[in-house]
Amino acid sequence: MNFRLAHPVLQTRTVFGCGAALLLAATLPACDESGVPDDARLNTLSSRELTELCSELRSNWPGAGETLRCEDGATVTLAAASSEECSGLQPIPCSVTAAQVRACNDALLGDPCGAFARPPEQCAALTACGAAALTPALGDCPPLRSGDLTPLEGVYQRIRHTLNAGSCAAEGESLSSSDREPLFVVVGVDWAGAALGAIRSCEDLAHCRALASEIRAQSAQAEIRVAAAVTPSPELEELIACGGENAGSWRAGGASVGSELDGMCRLTEDIITITRDAAGVLRLESKTAAWLEPATSDGCSYVAGHKPADAPCSELEVQEGRFLAPL
């Protein structure tokens, strides 16, 4: 059995840490230092020591529910951290010291709003060597702001759909002839202070606009509702959660966890890059990485940021749609 998880980059909108007490005007216990010395380099630490350092950065984080609204309109939500995020960390081939990791964490906590707009200089080395998982507030998910997705909103005519189920070296065969929903809608919403974008396939213009209204109405609810199973399910359904690497690009994605087989778990992670050209063609390029991990005593699970650096890209799917009409 496989099940799909919300994209891991969603959690990078949260900010935690001892320094957040200043922001929350709350009284928290002093932060406990781990046994990892400041001058220890990450590439010399064992999995146990990395877990200890990771746990230190999470030891006194505030509870969930505190939201900061930045001057530029962005929001940063403070949430409780899970110790599970620190489990299973593997040795990191990075010469950054524990002191640099702590300095990065302090900088993020000192100005969380500014950190999302531009990661602090103290974190540059940590990000460059792929060790950002130690500091969950430092992710590769630039947060969306209200209005960021306005240029994308509308109804699109699906004009291209290919799939290479064996590699990401090149596009695969066309699936357009088997697509039964010829359109899709893109609608921006604000849920719990976070700007998100929903993409959903639909049958005709009226159906697409009705879906857009339904999505907006659901985003106003206090809790996310899981709708009853729909048959047939939408052919295309994604959630835009992050800005992309460049201006004019956005990202979505997800992860799945397979059943345990012979003591191993099959995990996959999807990264979907979304762009729109001057002609109004929206492109979704999805790359899937797959790898195996040993099962734990709790079975199979996915932990964001723990994907092996050498996990191969095993599947490439491309979909394109031409702008048809506004919502």
N, C-alpha and C positions, 0 to 999 in steps of 0.2 A: 504494500500500500504506500502511495506517495501522498503527501499533503503539502500545500503551498503556504509559505509564510509571507508576512508583509516584508517588503524589501528592507534589508539590513540598514541601508543608509538612512532610513527614517529615524532611527534612534539617535543619529548624530545631531539632531536639533536640540538635544537635551544637554544641560550643563550642570555639573555637579562639583562638589569639593568643599574643603574646609574654608577657603576664602569666600565662598558664597554666603557665609554667615553675615558678612558686612552688607551684602546686597539685600538680604532678607530681614535684616534688623532682628535676627533671632539669636538666642544664646545656645551655642553648641559646645560640646566638650572639645578639648584640645585635640589636634590631630596626632595620632600615634605614628611614630616613625617605624618603618620596618627595619629588619636587621641588615638590609642591603646598604653598604656604605656609598657615600656620594661619589667616590672616585671609581667605583666599579663600572666597567663597561658592559653593555648589554651582551656583546658577543662572548663574554666570559661567564655569564650567568646560566645556571641550570634552569630547567622548567620550574622547579620548586621555587627558586629565587625570583624568577620572573613573576610567578603567581603571587608571591609575597609582596613584591613591589607594586604590582597591579592592584592588589587588595588594599595596600596602604593608601593609594590615591582615591579609593572609594570608601574608606573606613568611617568617615563622619559626614557623608553627604546629606543634605537636607531631604525632607520628604517631598512627595509629589504634590503638584498643584500650584506651585509658585510660577507666575509668568511675568517676564520682563518685556515691556514694549520699548523698543529702541527708537531713537529720534527719527530714523529714516523710515519708520513704519514696520520694520521687521519685528518678530516676536521670538523670544527664547524661553522655553519652558523648562523649569527645574523639575526633575522627577527622581524617584528613588532608583538606586542602582541595584543590580543583581550580582551577587558574588559569583554566579555561574559564568559571567562574562570573563572572569579571570582563570577559569579552569581550563586545563589542556593547552596552555600556552607553550609553544615550542621554542627552542633556542633561536635567537634572532641574530643574523650575521650583520651586526651594526656596532660601530665603535662609539656611539653616543653613550655618555655616562649617566648614571642614575641621577646625578645632580642636574644634568640638562633636562632629563625627563621631569623632575620636580619643578624646575624653573618654567618649563612649558606649561605645566598644569597650573602653576600660580598665575602666569600671564593670562591664560584662558579665563580663569576665575576673576581676575582683576578687572577685565573689561569684556564680558561675554558677547555683548552686542558688537563691539568692534572686532572681536575675534572671528565672528561669522562673516563679516564684511571683508576682512583681510586677516588671515591667520597671523598671529604675532611672530616676530622675528625669532623669538626664543624657541619656536616649534619647527623652524625650517629644517634643521638637521634630522629631527625625529621623523618628520614626514618623508624626507628624501630617502631614508634607509628602510622604509616600510614598517616602522614600529609604532604607527599611530594608534594601533589597537590598545596600547597601554593606557591611553588617555581618550576615553570615549567621546569627550566633547570635541576632540580634534578628528573630524572625519573628512571624507572626500565628497561631502554633500552640501554644496552652497545652498543655504535656505532660500526658498522662494518668498517673495514679498507680494503683498496685495497688488494686483494689477500686472504682475510679471507675465501672466498667461493670457492676458487680454488679446495680444496679437495672434494667438493660436485659436481662440474660440471660434466655433462655427461647425458647419456640417461639411463633410468631405466625401468625395466620390472615390471609392477604392479603385486604383488603376494598376496596381502591381503587387504581387505577393509571391515570394520565392522562399525556398527552404533547402538548405544543405544540412542534412542530418548526420553528416560524417565528419565535417571539419569547418573551420572558419576561413579557409584559404580563398574561397571564391563563393559567389552566390550559387544556389542550387536550382533545381527544377521549379517551374512555375506552378503555383497552386490556384491561380486566379479562376480557372474554369470550375473549380469545386467550391469556391466561396459562395455561400447562399445569401449573405447580407451585404449588399453592394455599397453601403454607406457606413460612415462612423461619425460620431460627434465628439467634440472636445469642449469641455466646460471647466472653468476655473471656479473653485469654491474656497471658503474659509472655514476650517473645522478646528475648534478649540484653539483659535489663535494662529493656526498654521495654514499657510497658503498651499493648496494642492490642486492638481489638475486631473480630471477623470476623462478617460478615453473609452468609448463604448460603441461597438458596432450596432447597426440598426437597419431596418428594412426600407424605409422611405422617409421623406422630409418630415412628415407629420410625426412619425414614430420617433425620429431623432430629436425633434424639439420637445416632445413629451418626455423623453428620457432625460433631457437636459433639465427640465423643470423638476422632475422627480429627484435627480441627483442633488440639485440645489436645496430642495426641501429636506432631504435626508441629512445634508450637511449642517442644517440648523438644529438638529436633534442633539440632546445632551450626550447621547451615547451612540456609538456605531451600531446599527442594526444589521444583523445577518438575515438577508431575505430568504424566503423559502426557495428550495431548488426550482430552477426554471428549466423547462424542457421545450426546445433545445436551449442549451446555454449559449451566451454570446460568443461569437467567433473571435472577437477582439475585445479585451477588457484589461486596461492598464491604469495605473495611478502614477502621475508625474509628481515626484516628491522633491526633486533637486534641480538646481541649475547645472548646466553642463560645464565642460572644460573651457569653452569659449562663449563669448556673447552670441546670443541667437541659438543656443543649444540647451537642451534639457535632458533629464534622465529619469528613468523608471526602472523597474526590475522586480526580482523576487528570488526565492530559494525553495528548494524542495528536499525532503529527507526520505530516502527509501527504507524499506524494511531490512532488518538484519539478516544476513545470509553468511553462514560459515564464519561468524564472529566479526564480519565487516559491514559497514554501512556505506551506501552510495549516496553522496550529496551532490547537489547541483546549485549553481548560482547564476542568475541571469542579470546582465547589464544591458539596458535598452537606451540607446542614444536617439534623441528626437531632434530633428532639425526641420526648418521650413525655408524654402528658397524664395527668390523674388517673384517667381511665377505662381506662388501659392501652393506648391506641392509640399505636403508634410511627409517626412520620411521617418520610419521607426526601424532601427537596426538593432536586432537583439542577438547578443553573443552569450552562449551558455558554456560555462566551465563545469567539468565533472571530475570528481575524485572519490577515493575510498578512504575511510577512517575506521580504526578499530572500534567496535561497540564498547560502551561503558557498562557499568552495572545497571544503569537506568535505561539501557537500550541505545537507540540512535537519536542524535539531536544535532541541530545546526547552531553554531555560535558565530555571530557576525565578526568579521575581521580575522577569522582563523583559516581562511582558504589558503592552501599551500601556494607558494609563489610559482611553482612549476605545474600547477593544475592546468591541463590542456583545454583549449577552447574547442569544444566538441560539436557545436551546432551554431549555424548562422541563419537567421530568419530576417527577411526584409519585407516591409509593407509600406506602400506609398498611397497617398490619397490627394486628389486635387480639390482645392477649396470650391465648394458648390454654393453655399448660402450662409448668411449669418443666422444666429440662433433666434 
